[in-house]
Amino acid sequence: MKKLKIGVAGLGRAFSLTAPAFRDPRVELVAAADPRPEARRKFTADFGGKAYAGVEELCADPAVEAVYVATPHELHAPHARLAASRGKHVLVEKPMALTLADCRSMIEAARDAGRKLIVGHSHSFDLPILHTRKLLERYGPPRMITGLYFTDFVYRPRRPEELSAAVQNQAAHQVDIARLLAGGRVRSVRAFTGDWDGARRAEGAYACLLGFDNGVAASLTYSGYAHFDSDEFTGWIGELGQKKDPEKPIGPRVFTDEVASKLERNYGGAGFRPLDPVAHEHFGLLIVSCEKADLRPLPTGVMIYADGERRLEALPPPRLPRVEVIDELYAAVLEGRPPLHDGEWAMATLQVCLAILESARQQREILL
């Protein structure tokens, strides 16, 4: 079996969460780039690959066949374009970019270079979501989708740029999931957003109604203000598949040195601790109302509520966290299968996220 040789641009939080998937035997991490020497040292110790201080050097490495762009959101577009221009396939973290113009430039760069462009991880890659999609063949078609997630997003250590792009960051998950399961195109968006803490300015909450061209409606609610924790609905399994202590208080609402706090918990930092997932990842409570049943993906499988039927269709625990990303990347690059989460897919998701913001500001429905 041929291995796909991957280089990583950015060894921050996104990489640390996806890193276990790169233990898959189909891929090999051969290089990485990050300005932090402690992260480069840890990468070399963990994976044995080359470590560069700059993304330019990484993209010039002839051993690298694909670049995983996990740099800050505002750098996704230039780094993806750079990788494609050097003949590399590109896997880029969500959100794909912060503007539709940047998304188009990334798609064009990959197309001009004849390279594959895939966007992920988003929680639409999660196995329970993919299994729910298969169950639609038995219980569908879908009629309505309801998603709800209450987290502490606003009160985790953040760069200012992360807080200013909170909706693009978090809604990308819910919108991706809704689009995958609805099976149509989003045609209308009506939304409200919340910016409720003057000390941490961010649109850290939203409620929106998406109308699809096939008649499906999706109602999506999100709050990152760290009061109610909706992981209570998933048996205290957290978003990343880890066990949670319901009695543990949230972290500090005020940081003395927020950048230092963030770097400390990042890959290579003194406070970095890899997670130990016990179940699949998720993005809160989700109910898919179909013609013949309601389906509810959970970290352990999919609950089916149908006439005379109420049962969990269990799924095996994850072999590797986020391995579904490797499935799609490997199939696209080495097996020639069209990826689901390609550039056009991710640009459509960003369009909806931006429409959420626009609808809230204009206080009206946005037609796409």
Residue, then its C-alpha position, 0 to 999 in steps of 0.5 A: m500500500k502506497k503511503l501518502k506523505i504529508g507536511v503540516a503547516g501550523l502545529g497549534r490546537a487544530f493539529s493537536l486534535t487531528a494528530p492522532a489520525f495521522r497515525d493511520p498506516r496509509v499516511e506518513l507525516v514527513a515534515a511540519a512548519d511552525p514558528r515555535p521551536e518547542a513545537r518543532r522539537k516535539f514534532t520531530a520527537d513524535f513523528g521523526g519528520k523534518a521541522y521548518a520555521g516557515v511554510e515556504e520551506l515546507c512547501a518546497d520540500p520534495a518529499v511532501e505530497a500533501v500539505y495540511v494547512a492548520t495555520p490561523h484562519e486568516l492564513h488559510a488562503p495564502h498558505a493553501r495557494l502556496a502549497a498548490s503552486r508548489g504542486k502539493h495537494v491541500l487539506v485545509e482546516k475549517p473555516m476554509a477562509l474568511t471571505l468568499a473571494d479567498c475561497r475562490s482563489m484557493i479553488e482556482a489555485a488547486r484547479d490550475a495546479g491539478r491538485k486536490l483540495i479538501v476542507g476539514h475537520s468539521h463534525s460532518f466527518d464524524l462517523p455517527i453523522l455519516h451513519t445517520r446519512k446512510l440511515l436516511e436511505r431507510y427512514g428518509p427523506p429528511r424533513m427537518i433538522t434541529g441542532l443545539y449546542f451550548t459550550d464554553f467557546v468564548y472563555r477558552p484562551r483565544r487570539p483576538e482574530e478567533l473571537s472576531a470569527a466565532v460564527q465562521n469557526q463554530a457555525a461551520h460545524q453545524v452548517d456542514i452537518a445540516r447541509l450533508l443531511a438535508g441533501g439540498r442547497v441552502r436558499s434562505v437564512r434568517a438569523f440572530t446573533g449574540d455579543w453578550d460580554g463587553a470584556r470579550r467582544a465576540e458574536g458568541a451565540y446565534a440562532c438561525l433558520l435555514g431553508f433548503d431548496n428541497g423543502v427541508a428546514a434546519s433550526l440551529t442554535y449555538s452559545g459559547y457563553a459557558h453557562f449551560d453545558s449541553d454535553e449533559f444531553t450526550g451522557w457527559i461525553g464532550e465534543l472530542g469524544q472525551k469523558k467530562d466531569p459535570e461538577k468541574p467548573i469552567g476555566p477563567r473568564v478573565f486571562t492575565d496573559e491570554v496568548a501565553s495561556k493558549l500557547e501553553r496548552n498547544y502542541g509542544g507547550a508545557g500544559f499540552r495534554p493529549l486527549d483520551p477519547v472514549a467515544h466518537e466526536h459530536f457537535g451537540l444535540l442533533i435530531v433529524s426528522c425524517e418521513k419514517a423516523d426521527l434520528r439522533p446521532l450520539p457519540t456511541g451510535v444513532m438513536i432511531y425513533a420510529d413507529g414501534e421502534r426505539r433503539l440505539e444502532a451502536l457504532p464501534p468506538p473510534r479506531l483513531p480520532r478523526v480518521e474519517v478525514i484520512d479516509e477522504l484525503y487518501a481516497a481523493v489523492l491516491e484512489g481518484r475518488p471525488p471528495l465530498h468536502d471539496g473547495e466548492w462544498a466548503m465555500a458554500t458552507l462559508q456563504v451560509c455562515l456569512a449570511i448568518l452574520e448578515s441576516a443578524r445585522q440587517q434584521r432580515e432574511i437573506l436569500l442565497 
